[in-house]
């Protein structure tokens, strides 16, 4: 019988994963554990982002299915060890969404995005107290395993939520110029440790500037990377048409083709 409802289709995926992990299932799937699957979770996440950047909606649907599989895979392994089931994960996120949106599902009001973020943080703190969890440092809940750019975005956002922040983007730009001067001084000293330190400061200020102008720095850099790939690919193609490689070409020739690619 064909599945028609979303619930039936989701249950089919859960059942398929259980079968793959079963005695008569797939040897590869049976051998996996929580640690071996982690790289696939990260890989599928980035493939979802690539599909969004490309605005390839059929591909996005496919990649979201792959990402959904990772959640089902982890939950199946947890169920086998009597830790929890996929139902528990679904209950947890449903209850959390309701609990953290009192302006939608309750009597509270929130007029701005800032109001929502502030209340979200307060509710998270209330949840920790209710569970008897010890108070952690403000930045303690930001995972250190995050990519550095994302980590910088999160810790600066947390600090800003308690008022430790610039007043406007103009002040951030001033700070950026200050850090550029300090980087230039380190460059003049030819001090590698200082250069690393000052470059880190520069990147951190840029992340804060992105936050002020409401741009996701990770996505901005990913799009710039993609743009560079396209333009450099054009340069290579045109050189190939001339029977040359990049190693056989001058900087001036490649720059001319680069400008052509931009146009």
ChimeraX commands (.cxc) that place a marker at each C-alpha (Angstrom):
marker #1 position 0.00,0.00,0.00 radius 0.5
marker #1 position 1.42,3.36,-1.02 radius 0.5
marker #1 position 2.08,5.95,1.69 radius 0.5
marker #1 position 0.04,9.11,1.25 radius 0.5
marker #1 position 0.33,11.17,4.42 radius 0.5
marker #1 position 3.48,12.84,5.73 radius 0.5
marker #1 position 3.26,10.74,8.88 radius 0.5
marker #1 position 3.10,7.50,6.91 radius 0.5
marker #1 position 6.07,8.49,4.78 radius 0.5
marker #1 position 8.10,9.40,7.84 radius 0.5
marker #1 position 7.22,6.09,9.50 radius 0.5
marker #1 position 8.32,4.25,6.35 radius 0.5
marker #1 position 11.74,5.91,6.60 radius 0.5
marker #1 position 11.99,4.91,10.27 radius 0.5
marker #1 position 11.04,1.32,9.41 radius 0.5
marker #1 position 13.55,1.20,6.54 radius 0.5
marker #1 position 16.33,2.36,8.84 radius 0.5
marker #1 position 15.38,-0.30,11.38 radius 0.5
marker #1 position 15.49,-2.93,8.63 radius 0.5
marker #1 position 18.90,-1.76,7.42 radius 0.5
marker #1 position 20.28,-2.09,10.95 radius 0.5
marker #1 position 18.60,-5.46,11.49 radius 0.5
marker #1 position 20.18,-8.94,11.28 radius 0.5
marker #1 position 19.07,-9.34,7.66 radius 0.5
marker #1 position 19.93,-5.75,6.76 radius 0.5
marker #1 position 23.00,-4.02,5.35 radius 0.5
marker #1 position 26.46,-4.95,6.71 radius 0.5
marker #1 position 27.68,-1.36,6.35 radius 0.5
marker #1 position 24.71,0.16,8.17 radius 0.5
marker #1 position 24.99,-2.40,10.97 radius 0.5
marker #1 position 28.65,-1.55,11.57 radius 0.5
marker #1 position 28.09,2.17,12.05 radius 0.5
marker #1 position 28.02,3.89,15.45 radius 0.5
marker #1 position 27.47,7.41,16.77 radius 0.5
marker #1 position 31.04,8.48,16.04 radius 0.5
marker #1 position 31.37,7.01,12.56 radius 0.5
marker #1 position 28.18,8.71,11.38 radius 0.5
marker #1 position 29.14,12.19,12.59 radius 0.5
marker #1 position 31.17,13.12,9.46 radius 0.5
marker #1 position 28.18,12.24,7.26 radius 0.5
marker #1 position 25.95,14.56,9.28 radius 0.5
marker #1 position 28.34,17.44,8.65 radius 0.5
marker #1 position 28.73,16.54,4.98 radius 0.5
marker #1 position 24.98,16.41,4.39 radius 0.5
marker #1 position 24.53,19.76,6.15 radius 0.5
marker #1 position 26.94,21.46,3.78 radius 0.5
marker #1 position 25.32,19.83,0.77 radius 0.5
marker #1 position 22.00,21.32,1.89 radius 0.5
marker #1 position 23.68,24.74,2.07 radius 0.5
marker #1 position 25.15,24.29,-1.41 radius 0.5
marker #1 position 21.69,23.50,-2.81 radius 0.5
marker #1 position 20.25,26.64,-1.21 radius 0.5
marker #1 position 23.06,28.80,-2.58 radius 0.5
marker #1 position 22.44,27.37,-6.05 radius 0.5
marker #1 position 18.67,27.86,-5.65 radius 0.5
marker #1 position 18.35,24.27,-6.90 radius 0.5
marker #1 position 15.04,23.36,-5.26 radius 0.5
marker #1 position 14.74,19.76,-6.55 radius 0.5
marker #1 position 18.28,19.14,-5.33 radius 0.5
marker #1 position 17.45,20.79,-2.00 radius 0.5
marker #1 position 14.52,18.39,-1.52 radius 0.5
marker #1 position 16.89,15.49,-2.17 radius 0.5
marker #1 position 19.57,16.81,0.20 radius 0.5
marker #1 position 17.05,17.52,2.96 radius 0.5
marker #1 position 16.01,13.88,2.68 radius 0.5
marker #1 position 19.64,12.87,3.20 radius 0.5
marker #1 position 19.88,15.18,6.20 radius 0.5
marker #1 position 16.65,13.79,7.64 radius 0.5
marker #1 position 18.09,10.31,7.29 radius 0.5
marker #1 position 20.93,11.26,9.62 radius 0.5
marker #1 position 18.47,12.14,12.40 radius 0.5
marker #1 position 16.65,8.83,11.86 radius 0.5
marker #1 position 19.96,6.94,11.80 radius 0.5
marker #1 position 21.12,8.41,15.12 radius 0.5
marker #1 position 17.72,7.77,16.68 radius 0.5
marker #1 position 17.70,4.15,15.51 radius 0.5
marker #1 position 21.09,3.53,17.12 radius 0.5
marker #1 position 19.85,5.18,20.31 radius 0.5
marker #1 position 16.73,2.99,20.33 radius 0.5
marker #1 position 18.88,-0.13,20.00 radius 0.5
marker #1 position 20.71,0.88,23.18 radius 0.5
marker #1 position 17.45,1.84,24.95 radius 0.5
marker #1 position 18.57,5.47,25.20 radius 0.5
marker #1 position 15.65,7.11,23.41 radius 0.5
marker #1 position 13.46,6.75,20.32 radius 0.5
marker #1 position 12.73,9.03,17.38 radius 0.5
marker #1 position 9.36,9.76,19.04 radius 0.5
marker #1 position 11.23,11.32,21.96 radius 0.5
marker #1 position 13.18,13.60,19.63 radius 0.5
marker #1 position 9.95,14.66,17.90 radius 0.5
marker #1 position 8.24,15.31,21.24 radius 0.5
marker #1 position 11.23,17.30,22.47 radius 0.5
marker #1 position 11.36,19.68,19.52 radius 0.5
marker #1 position 7.55,20.11,19.39 radius 0.5
marker #1 position 7.32,20.98,23.07 radius 0.5
marker #1 position 10.35,23.25,22.83 radius 0.5
marker #1 position 8.88,25.23,19.92 radius 0.5
marker #1 position 5.62,25.75,21.79 radius 0.5
marker #1 position 7.37,26.63,25.03 radius 0.5
marker #1 position 9.77,29.11,23.44 radius 0.5
marker #1 position 7.11,30.90,21.38 radius 0.5
marker #1 position 4.74,32.23,24.07 radius 0.5
marker #1 position 4.00,35.18,21.77 radius 0.5
marker #1 position 2.46,32.70,19.31 radius 0.5
marker #1 position 1.07,29.92,21.48 radius 0.5
marker #1 position 0.53,31.92,24.68 radius 0.5
marker #1 position -0.51,35.34,25.93 radius 0.5
marker #1 position 2.79,37.18,25.54 radius 0.5
marker #1 position 3.64,39.66,22.78 radius 0.5
marker #1 position 6.81,40.23,20.78 radius 0.5
marker #1 position 6.98,43.17,18.39 radius 0.5
marker #1 position 10.51,42.76,17.04 radius 0.5
marker #1 position 13.04,40.07,16.25 radius 0.5
marker #1 position 15.10,41.40,19.14 radius 0.5
marker #1 position 12.18,40.83,21.51 radius 0.5
marker #1 position 11.92,37.23,20.32 radius 0.5
marker #1 position 15.65,36.56,20.75 radius 0.5
marker #1 position 15.69,38.09,24.23 radius 0.5
marker #1 position 12.69,36.05,25.39 radius 0.5
marker #1 position 14.13,32.89,23.81 radius 0.5
marker #1 position 17.31,33.30,25.88 radius 0.5
marker #1 position 15.30,33.95,29.05 radius 0.5
marker #1 position 13.20,30.84,28.51 radius 0.5
marker #1 position 16.32,28.74,27.92 radius 0.5
marker #1 position 17.72,29.98,31.24 radius 0.5
marker #1 position 14.41,29.19,32.96 radius 0.5
marker #1 position 14.49,25.65,31.52 radius 0.5
marker #1 position 17.98,25.09,32.94 radius 0.5
marker #1 position 16.88,26.25,36.38 radius 0.5
marker #1 position 13.81,24.00,36.25 radius 0.5
marker #1 position 16.03,21.01,35.42 radius 0.5
marker #1 position 18.36,21.91,38.26 radius 0.5
marker #1 position 21.25,22.43,35.89 radius 0.5
marker #1 position 24.02,24.67,37.21 radius 0.5
marker #1 position 24.32,28.18,35.85 radius 0.5
marker #1 position 26.95,28.29,33.14 radius 0.5
marker #1 position 29.02,31.17,31.89 radius 0.5
marker #1 position 27.30,33.20,29.19 radius 0.5
marker #1 position 29.53,31.79,26.47 radius 0.5
marker #1 position 29.79,28.33,28.00 radius 0.5
marker #1 position 26.96,26.90,25.92 radius 0.5
marker #1 position 28.56,27.88,22.60 radius 0.5
marker #1 position 30.17,24.66,21.28 radius 0.5
marker #1 position 33.92,24.98,20.81 radius 0.5
marker #1 position 33.76,22.49,17.93 radius 0.5
marker #1 position 31.93,24.98,15.71 radius 0.5
marker #1 position 33.72,26.39,12.67 radius 0.5
marker #1 position 35.61,29.46,13.92 radius 0.5
marker #1 position 33.52,31.89,11.87 radius 0.5
marker #1 position 30.26,30.51,13.25 radius 0.5
marker #1 position 31.68,30.42,16.79 radius 0.5
marker #1 position 32.67,34.09,16.54 radius 0.5
marker #1 position 29.17,34.95,15.35 radius 0.5
marker #1 position 27.52,33.12,18.24 radius 0.5
marker #1 position 29.74,34.37,21.06 radius 0.5
marker #1 position 29.51,37.99,19.89 radius 0.5
marker #1 position 25.72,37.66,19.65 radius 0.5
marker #1 position 25.54,36.27,23.21 radius 0.5
marker #1 position 27.70,39.13,24.52 radius 0.5
marker #1 position 25.51,41.66,22.70 radius 0.5
marker #1 position 22.39,40.25,24.35 radius 0.5
marker #1 position 23.65,41.48,27.74 radius 0.5
marker #1 position 24.67,44.89,26.39 radius 0.5
marker #1 position 28.37,44.27,25.73 radius 0.5
marker #1 position 28.32,45.70,22.24 radius 0.5
marker #1 position 28.89,48.73,20.03 radius 0.5
marker #1 position 26.04,51.18,19.58 radius 0.5
marker #1 position 26.03,51.20,15.79 radius 0.5
marker #1 position 27.79,49.81,12.72 radius 0.5
marker #1 position 29.82,53.03,12.32 radius 0.5
marker #1 position 31.63,52.27,15.58 radius 0.5
marker #1 position 32.38,48.77,14.33 radius 0.5
marker #1 position 33.88,50.21,11.13 radius 0.5
marker #1 position 36.07,52.50,13.28 radius 0.5
marker #1 position 37.22,49.45,15.23 radius 0.5
marker #1 position 37.95,47.68,11.93 radius 0.5
marker #1 position 40.26,50.53,10.86 radius 0.5
marker #1 position 41.97,50.40,14.27 radius 0.5
marker #1 position 42.59,46.67,13.89 radius 0.5
marker #1 position 43.89,47.20,10.34 radius 0.5
marker #1 position 46.45,49.67,11.68 radius 0.5
marker #1 position 47.52,47.20,14.36 radius 0.5
marker #1 position 47.81,44.46,11.75 radius 0.5
marker #1 position 49.97,46.71,9.58 radius 0.5
marker #1 position 52.23,47.44,12.56 radius 0.5
marker #1 position 52.61,43.70,13.21 radius 0.5
marker #1 position 53.40,43.18,9.52 radius 0.5
marker #1 position 56.13,45.84,9.72 radius 0.5
marker #1 position 57.64,44.03,12.72 radius 0.5
marker #1 position 57.52,40.75,10.77 radius 0.5
marker #1 position 56.24,39.06,13.91 radius 0.5
marker #1 position 54.38,35.90,12.95 radius 0.5
marker #1 position 52.67,35.41,16.36 radius 0.5
marker #1 position 51.53,39.04,16.35 radius 0.5
marker #1 position 50.33,38.75,12.75 radius 0.5
marker #1 position 48.20,35.73,13.66 radius 0.5
marker #1 position 46.79,37.52,16.69 radius 0.5
marker #1 position 45.97,40.72,14.81 radius 0.5
marker #1 position 44.48,38.86,11.85 radius 0.5
marker #1 position 42.22,37.01,14.28 radius 0.5
marker #1 position 41.11,40.34,15.72 radius 0.5
marker #1 position 40.37,41.62,12.22 radius 0.5
marker #1 position 38.23,38.60,11.39 radius 0.5
marker #1 position 36.36,38.89,14.69 radius 0.5
marker #1 position 35.50,42.54,14.03 radius 0.5
marker #1 position 34.34,41.65,10.51 radius 0.5
marker #1 position 31.99,39.03,11.99 radius 0.5
marker #1 position 30.56,41.70,14.29 radius 0.5
marker #1 position 30.15,44.09,11.37 radius 0.5
marker #1 position 28.22,41.38,9.53 radius 0.5
marker #1 position 25.98,40.99,12.59 radius 0.5
marker #1 position 25.21,44.71,12.65 radius 0.5
marker #1 position 24.25,44.81,8.97 radius 0.5
marker #1 position 22.31,41.52,9.33 radius 0.5
marker #1 position 24.47,39.44,7.00 radius 0.5
marker #1 position 25.42,35.87,7.81 radius 0.5
marker #1 position 29.24,35.93,7.48 radius 0.5
marker #1 position 29.47,32.19,6.81 radius 0.5
marker #1 position 27.01,32.40,3.93 radius 0.5
marker #1 position 28.60,35.62,2.62 radius 0.5
marker #1 position 31.99,33.94,2.47 radius 0.5
marker #1 position 30.55,30.79,0.90 radius 0.5
marker #1 position 28.99,32.89,-1.86 radius 0.5
marker #1 position 32.24,34.76,-2.42 radius 0.5
marker #1 position 34.06,31.42,-2.63 radius 0.5
marker #1 position 31.56,30.25,-5.25 radius 0.5
marker #1 position 31.99,33.50,-7.18 radius 0.5
marker #1 position 35.76,33.11,-7.17 radius 0.5
marker #1 position 35.42,29.52,-8.42 radius 0.5
marker #1 position 33.22,30.67,-11.33 radius 0.5
marker #1 position 35.50,33.50,-12.38 radius 0.5
marker #1 position 38.70,31.51,-12.05 radius 0.5
marker #1 position 37.08,28.69,-13.99 radius 0.5
marker #1 position 36.34,31.19,-16.78 radius 0.5
marker #1 position 40.00,32.27,-16.79 radius 0.5
marker #1 position 41.15,28.64,-17.07 radius 0.5
marker #1 position 38.66,27.94,-19.86 radius 0.5
marker #1 position 39.73,30.94,-21.92 radius 0.5
marker #1 position 43.40,30.12,-21.46 radius 0.5
marker #1 position 42.73,26.54,-22.53 radius 0.5
marker #1 position 41.11,27.86,-25.70 radius 0.5
marker #1 position 44.42,29.61,-26.36 radius 0.5
marker #1 position 46.30,26.37,-25.76 radius 0.5
marker #1 position 47.74,27.58,-22.46 radius 0.5
marker #1 position 47.54,26.77,-18.75 radius 0.5
marker #1 position 47.57,29.14,-15.80 radius 0.5
marker #1 position 51.21,28.21,-15.10 radius 0.5
marker #1 position 52.14,29.24,-18.63 radius 0.5
marker #1 position 50.34,32.60,-18.45 radius 0.5
marker #1 position 51.34,35.95,-17.02 radius 0.5
marker #1 position 49.54,37.63,-14.17 radius 0.5
marker #1 position 48.56,40.43,-16.56 radius 0.5
marker #1 position 46.92,37.98,-18.97 radius 0.5
marker #1 position 45.00,36.24,-16.19 radius 0.5
marker #1 position 43.94,39.58,-14.70 radius 0.5
marker #1 position 42.59,40.68,-18.10 radius 0.5
marker #1 position 40.50,37.52,-18.35 radius 0.5
marker #1 position 39.40,37.94,-14.73 radius 0.5
marker #1 position 38.02,41.38,-15.52 radius 0.5
marker #1 position 36.32,39.88,-18.55 radius 0.5
marker #1 position 34.73,37.24,-16.31 radius 0.5
marker #1 position 33.45,39.95,-13.98 radius 0.5
marker #1 position 31.74,41.69,-16.88 radius 0.5
marker link #1:1,2 radius 0.2
marker link #1:2,3 radius 0.2
marker link #1:3,4 radius 0.2
marker link #1:4,5 radius 0.2
marker link #1:5,6 radius 0.2
marker link #1:6,7 radius 0.2
marker link #1:7,8 radius 0.2
marker link #1:8,9 radius 0.2
marker link #1:9,10 radius 0.2
marker link #1:10,11 radius 0.2
marker link #1:11,12 radius 0.2
marker link #1:12,13 radius 0.2
marker link #1:13,14 radius 0.2
marker link #1:14,15 radius 0.2
marker link #1:15,16 radius 0.2
marker link #1:16,17 radius 0.2
marker link #1:17,18 radius 0.2
marker link #1:18,19 radius 0.2
marker link #1:19,20 radius 0.2
marker link #1:20,21 radius 0.2
marker link #1:21,22 radius 0.2
marker link #1:22,23 radius 0.2
marker link #1:23,24 radius 0.2
marker link #1:24,25 radius 0.2
marker link #1:25,26 radius 0.2
marker link #1:26,27 radius 0.2
marker link #1:27,28 radius 0.2
marker link #1:28,29 radius 0.2
marker link #1:29,30 radius 0.2
marker link #1:30,31 radius 0.2
marker link #1:31,32 radius 0.2
marker link #1:32,33 radius 0.2
marker link #1:33,34 radius 0.2
marker link #1:34,35 radius 0.2
marker link #1:35,36 radius 0.2
marker link #1:36,37 radius 0.2
marker link #1:37,38 radius 0.2
marker link #1:38,39 radius 0.2
marker link #1:39,40 radius 0.2
marker link #1:40,41 radius 0.2
marker link #1:41,42 radius 0.2
marker link #1:42,43 radius 0.2
marker link #1:43,44 radius 0.2
marker link #1:44,45 radius 0.2
marker link #1:45,46 radius 0.2
marker link #1:46,47 radius 0.2
marker link #1:47,48 radius 0.2
marker link #1:48,49 radius 0.2
marker link #1:49,50 radius 0.2
marker link #1:50,51 radius 0.2
marker link #1:51,52 radius 0.2
marker link #1:52,53 radius 0.2
marker link #1:53,54 radius 0.2
marker link #1:54,55 radius 0.2
marker link #1:55,56 radius 0.2
marker link #1:56,57 radius 0.2
marker link #1:57,58 radius 0.2
marker link #1:58,59 radius 0.2
marker link #1:59,60 radius 0.2
marker link #1:60,61 radius 0.2
marker link #1:61,62 radius 0.2
marker link #1:62,63 radius 0.2
marker link #1:63,64 radius 0.2
marker link #1:64,65 radius 0.2
marker link #1:65,66 radius 0.2
marker link #1:66,67 radius 0.2
marker link #1:67,68 radius 0.2
marker link #1:68,69 radius 0.2
marker link #1:69,70 radius 0.2
marker link #1:70,71 radius 0.2
marker link #1:71,72 radius 0.2
marker link #1:72,73 radius 0.2
marker link #1:73,74 radius 0.2
marker link #1:74,75 radius 0.2
marker link #1:75,76 radius 0.2
marker link #1:76,77 radius 0.2
marker link #1:77,78 radius 0.2
marker link #1:78,79 radius 0.2
marker link #1:79,80 radius 0.2
marker link #1:80,81 radius 0.2
marker link #1:81,82 radius 0.2
marker link #1:82,83 radius 0.2
marker link #1:83,84 radius 0.2
marker link #1:84,85 radius 0.2
marker link #1:85,86 radius 0.2
marker link #1:86,87 radius 0.2
marker link #1:87,88 radius 0.2
marker link #1:88,89 radius 0.2
marker link #1:89,90 radius 0.2
marker link #1:90,91 radius 0.2
marker link #1:91,92 radius 0.2
marker link #1:92,93 radius 0.2
marker link #1:93,94 radius 0.2
marker link #1:94,95 radius 0.2
marker link #1:95,96 radius 0.2
marker link #1:96,97 radius 0.2
marker link #1:97,98 radius 0.2
marker link #1:98,99 radius 0.2
marker link #1:99,100 radius 0.2
marker link #1:100,101 radius 0.2
marker link #1:101,102 radius 0.2
marker link #1:102,103 radius 0.2
marker link #1:103,104 radius 0.2
marker link #1:104,105 radius 0.2
marker link #1:105,106 radius 0.2
marker link #1:106,107 radius 0.2
marker link #1:107,108 radius 0.2
marker link #1:108,109 radius 0.2
marker link #1:109,110 radius 0.2
marker link #1:110,111 radius 0.2
marker link #1:111,112 radius 0.2
marker link #1:112,113 radius 0.2
marker link #1:113,114 radius 0.2
marker link #1:114,115 radius 0.2
marker link #1:115,116 radius 0.2
marker link #1:116,117 radius 0.2
marker link #1:117,118 radius 0.2
marker link #1:118,119 radius 0.2
marker link #1:119,120 radius 0.2
marker link #1:120,121 radius 0.2
marker link #1:121,122 radius 0.2
marker link #1:122,123 radius 0.2
marker link #1:123,124 radius 0.2
marker link #1:124,125 radius 0.2
marker link #1:125,126 radius 0.2
marker link #1:126,127 radius 0.2
marker link #1:127,128 radius 0.2
marker link #1:128,129 radius 0.2
marker link #1:129,130 radius 0.2
marker link #1:130,131 radius 0.2
marker link #1:131,132 radius 0.2
marker link #1:132,133 radius 0.2
marker link #1:133,134 radius 0.2
marker link #1:134,135 radius 0.2
marker link #1:135,136 radius 0.2
marker link #1:136,137 radius 0.2
marker link #1:137,138 radius 0.2
marker link #1:138,139 radius 0.2
marker link #1:139,140 radius 0.2
marker link #1:140,141 radius 0.2
marker link #1:141,142 radius 0.2
marker link #1:142,143 radius 0.2
marker link #1:143,144 radius 0.2
marker link #1:144,145 radius 0.2
marker link #1:145,146 radius 0.2
marker link #1:146,147 radius 0.2
marker link #1:147,148 radius 0.2
marker link #1:148,149 radius 0.2
marker link #1:149,150 radius 0.2
marker link #1:150,151 radius 0.2
marker link #1:151,152 radius 0.2
marker link #1:152,153 radius 0.2
marker link #1:153,154 radius 0.2
marker link #1:154,155 radius 0.2
marker link #1:155,156 radius 0.2
marker link #1:156,157 radius 0.2
marker link #1:157,158 radius 0.2
marker link #1:158,159 radius 0.2
marker link #1:159,160 radius 0.2
marker link #1:160,161 radius 0.2
marker link #1:161,162 radius 0.2
marker link #1:162,163 radius 0.2
marker link #1:163,164 radius 0.2
marker link #1:164,165 radius 0.2
marker link #1:165,166 radius 0.2
marker link #1:166,167 radius 0.2
marker link #1:167,168 radius 0.2
marker link #1:168,169 radius 0.2
marker link #1:169,170 radius 0.2
marker link #1:170,171 radius 0.2
marker link #1:171,172 radius 0.2
marker link #1:172,173 radius 0.2
marker link #1:173,174 radius 0.2
marker link #1:174,175 radius 0.2
marker link #1:175,176 radius 0.2
marker link #1:176,177 radius 0.2
marker link #1:177,178 radius 0.2
marker link #1:178,179 radius 0.2
marker link #1:179,180 radius 0.2
marker link #1:180,181 radius 0.2
marker link #1:181,182 radius 0.2
marker link #1:182,183 radius 0.2
marker link #1:183,184 radius 0.2
marker link #1:184,185 radius 0.2
marker link #1:185,186 radius 0.2
marker link #1:186,187 radius 0.2
marker link #1:187,188 radius 0.2
marker link #1:188,189 radius 0.2
marker link #1:189,190 radius 0.2
marker link #1:190,191 radius 0.2
marker link #1:191,192 radius 0.2
marker link #1:192,193 radius 0.2
marker link #1:193,194 radius 0.2
marker link #1:194,195 radius 0.2
marker link #1:195,196 radius 0.2
marker link #1:196,197 radius 0.2
marker link #1:197,198 radius 0.2
marker link #1:198,199 radius 0.2
marker link #1:199,200 radius 0.2
marker link #1:200,201 radius 0.2
marker link #1:201,202 radius 0.2
marker link #1:202,203 radius 0.2
marker link #1:203,204 radius 0.2
marker link #1:204,205 radius 0.2
marker link #1:205,206 radius 0.2
marker link #1:206,207 radius 0.2
marker link #1:207,208 radius 0.2
marker link #1:208,209 radius 0.2
marker link #1:209,210 radius 0.2
marker link #1:210,211 radius 0.2
marker link #1:211,212 radius 0.2
marker link #1:212,213 radius 0.2
marker link #1:213,214 radius 0.2
marker link #1:214,215 radius 0.2
marker link #1:215,216 radius 0.2
marker link #1:216,217 radius 0.2
marker link #1:217,218 radius 0.2
marker link #1:218,219 radius 0.2
marker link #1:219,220 radius 0.2
marker link #1:220,221 radius 0.2
marker link #1:221,222 radius 0.2
marker link #1:222,223 radius 0.2
marker link #1:223,224 radius 0.2
marker link #1:224,225 radius 0.2
marker link #1:225,226 radius 0.2
marker link #1:226,227 radius 0.2
marker link #1:227,228 radius 0.2
marker link #1:228,229 radius 0.2
marker link #1:229,230 radius 0.2
marker link #1:230,231 radius 0.2
marker link #1:231,232 radius 0.2
marker link #1:232,233 radius 0.2
marker link #1:233,234 radius 0.2
marker link #1:234,235 radius 0.2
marker link #1:235,236 radius 0.2
marker link #1:236,237 radius 0.2
marker link #1:237,238 radius 0.2
marker link #1:238,239 radius 0.2
marker link #1:239,240 radius 0.2
marker link #1:240,241 radius 0.2
marker link #1:241,242 radius 0.2
marker link #1:242,243 radius 0.2
marker link #1:243,244 radius 0.2
marker link #1:244,245 radius 0.2
marker link #1:245,246 radius 0.2
marker link #1:246,247 radius 0.2
marker link #1:247,248 radius 0.2
marker link #1:248,249 radius 0.2
marker link #1:249,250 radius 0.2
marker link #1:250,251 radius 0.2
marker link #1:251,252 radius 0.2
marker link #1:252,253 radius 0.2
marker link #1:253,254 radius 0.2
marker link #1:254,255 radius 0.2
marker link #1:255,256 radius 0.2
marker link #1:256,257 radius 0.2
marker link #1:257,258 radius 0.2
marker link #1:258,259 radius 0.2
marker link #1:259,260 radius 0.2
marker link #1:260,261 radius 0.2
marker link #1:261,262 radius 0.2
marker link #1:262,263 radius 0.2
view
